[in-house]
Amino acid sequence: MFDYSKLKGKIKEVFGTQSAFAKAMGLSGVSLSSKLNNLTGFTQSEINKACELLGISFEFIPVYFFTEKVKSS
């Protein structure tokens, strides 16, 4: 399971809403929400497009897309 909190923050910073970002990505709001809630995964092309839209350098992909969620005990 991945922690998308940094990605969600970046989406809010750049697009204001997840809905506006989903539209720019060519996704439905439901589809984006399922990705951000770990129900489905991002494809490589979606990650690349998101980075372009959000101004994320490719070297930071692991920070935004592959940080493991820490489980509380």
Rosetta silent file (secondary structure, phi, psi, omega in degrees, C-alpha in Angstrom):
SEQUENCE: MFDYSKLKGKIKEVFGTQSAFAKAMGLSGVSLSSKLNNLTGFTQSEINKACELLGISFEFIPVYFFTEKVKSS
SCORE:     score description
SCORE:     0.000 S_00000001
   1 L     0.000  135.791 -177.219    0.000    0.000    0.000 S_00000001
   2 E  -106.595  150.072  178.436    1.358    3.416   -0.943 S_00000001
   3 L   -96.220  109.665 -177.879    1.108    6.745    0.866 S_00000001
   4 L   -99.788   20.209 -177.217   -0.133    9.359   -1.616 S_00000001
   5 H   -62.279  -39.737  177.287   -0.323   12.246    0.876 S_00000001
   6 H   -65.327  -40.813  178.672    2.515   14.170   -0.850 S_00000001
   7 H   -64.006  -44.344  178.404    0.873   13.611   -4.230 S_00000001
   8 H   -60.296  -40.355  178.028   -2.507   14.788   -2.904 S_00000001
   9 H   -63.965  -41.107  179.194   -0.829   17.917   -1.526 S_00000001
  10 H   -66.448  -39.695  177.753    0.835   18.628   -4.866 S_00000001
  11 H   -60.843  -45.802  179.900   -2.466   18.143   -6.699 S_00000001
  12 H   -63.780  -41.572 -179.501   -4.149   20.653   -4.374 S_00000001
  13 H   -62.465  -43.505 -173.874   -1.248   23.109   -4.746 S_00000001
  14 H   -89.255  -42.259 -173.325   -1.228   23.006   -8.563 S_00000001
  15 H  -107.676  -15.053 -178.596   -4.849   22.244   -9.537 S_00000001
  16 L    86.411  -46.924  179.743   -6.864   23.233   -6.474 S_00000001
  17 L  -135.898  155.389  175.177   -9.061   20.118   -6.616 S_00000001
  18 H   -66.040  -31.388  179.880   -8.661   16.445   -7.407 S_00000001
  19 H   -62.754  -44.900  178.983  -11.533   16.840   -9.859 S_00000001
  20 H   -64.688  -38.617  178.124   -9.624   19.438  -11.917 S_00000001
  21 H   -67.010  -43.767  179.033   -6.535   17.222  -11.881 S_00000001
  22 H   -57.608  -44.060  179.722   -8.540   14.148  -12.914 S_00000001
  23 H   -61.191  -44.453  178.787   -9.956   16.084  -15.876 S_00000001
  24 H   -63.714  -31.731  179.166   -6.453   17.191  -16.940 S_00000001
  25 H   -79.189  -15.451 -175.130   -5.299   13.567  -16.660 S_00000001
  26 L    80.324   26.737  179.921   -8.224   12.346  -18.762 S_00000001
  27 L  -115.672  158.634  171.414   -9.587   10.319  -15.845 S_00000001
  28 L   -79.151  160.460  176.294  -12.926   10.322  -14.075 S_00000001
  29 H   -60.966  -37.838  179.174  -12.995   11.568  -10.506 S_00000001
  30 H   -64.656  -42.115  179.770  -13.923    8.066   -9.368 S_00000001
  31 H   -63.570  -45.982  178.485  -10.963    6.560  -11.225 S_00000001
  32 H   -62.997  -43.936 -179.893   -8.492    9.038   -9.697 S_00000001
  33 H   -59.491  -41.244  179.623   -9.990    8.524   -6.253 S_00000001
  34 H   -65.653  -32.216  177.089   -9.607    4.747   -6.526 S_00000001
  35 H   -70.926  -45.345 -178.403   -5.931    5.203   -7.433 S_00000001
  36 H   -70.035  -18.143  178.134   -5.274    7.626   -4.567 S_00000001
  37 L  -104.069   17.315  174.713   -6.999    5.227   -2.157 S_00000001
  38 L    63.102   25.018  176.640   -4.926    2.203   -3.251 S_00000001
  39 L   -87.773  -32.971  172.791   -7.877    0.379   -4.825 S_00000001
  40 L  -134.578  163.681 -177.683   -6.260    0.421   -8.277 S_00000001
  41 L  -100.440  160.863  172.587   -2.745    1.293   -9.376 S_00000001
  42 L   -81.062  138.772  173.397   -1.286    4.055  -11.512 S_00000001
  43 L   -81.347  164.738  178.646    0.061    2.953  -14.902 S_00000001
  44 H   -60.247  -42.249 -179.468    3.514    4.059  -16.000 S_00000001
  45 H   -67.187  -34.109  176.092    2.021    6.422  -18.580 S_00000001
  46 H   -66.699  -39.801  177.405   -0.299    7.927  -15.934 S_00000001
  47 H   -62.764  -44.981  179.362    2.666    8.524  -13.627 S_00000001
  48 H   -61.452  -44.617 -179.856    4.574   10.215  -16.463 S_00000001
  49 H   -65.106  -42.860  178.612    1.593   12.422  -17.361 S_00000001
  50 H   -59.809  -42.607  179.219    0.963   13.332  -13.713 S_00000001
  51 H   -61.948  -42.315  178.161    4.609   14.366  -13.322 S_00000001
  52 H   -62.984  -47.172 -178.094    4.382   16.593  -16.387 S_00000001
  53 H   -66.161  -34.701 -175.437    1.136   18.216  -15.228 S_00000001
  54 H   -96.144   -4.325 -179.320    2.332   18.724  -11.657 S_00000001
  55 L    70.057   34.333  178.315    5.903   19.763  -12.451 S_00000001
  56 L   -93.605  124.909  175.889    7.419   16.801  -10.611 S_00000001
  57 L   -66.116  142.533 -176.860   10.961   15.891  -11.700 S_00000001
  58 H   -57.544  -27.610  179.280   11.234   12.249  -12.696 S_00000001
  59 H   -67.609  -17.188 -179.889   13.826   11.667   -9.954 S_00000001
  60 H   -97.015    5.138  177.648   11.079   12.384   -7.382 S_00000001
  61 H   -53.014  -45.112 -179.829    8.654    9.740   -8.715 S_00000001
  62 H   -59.825  -35.168 -179.012    9.510    7.369   -5.828 S_00000001
  63 H   -66.228  -42.977 -175.892    8.673   10.077   -3.260 S_00000001
  64 H   -85.723  -29.978 -172.588    5.252   10.838   -4.739 S_00000001
  65 H  -115.693  -18.445 -173.191    4.207    7.414   -6.038 S_00000001
  66 L  -130.128   26.088  173.625    6.122    4.673   -4.212 S_00000001
  67 L   -81.499  124.565 -179.025    6.432    5.683   -0.560 S_00000001
  68 E   -69.453  139.219  175.679    5.141    2.802    1.531 S_00000001
  69 L   -73.076  130.058  179.207    2.307    3.606    3.910 S_00000001
  70 L   -82.452  127.558 -179.573    3.446    3.130    7.503 S_00000001
  71 L   -86.543  130.530  176.005    1.114    0.859    9.401 S_00000001
  72 L   -84.283  143.282 -175.606    0.258    1.963   12.927 S_00000001
  73 L   -98.163    0.000    0.000    0.338   -0.786   15.495 S_00000001
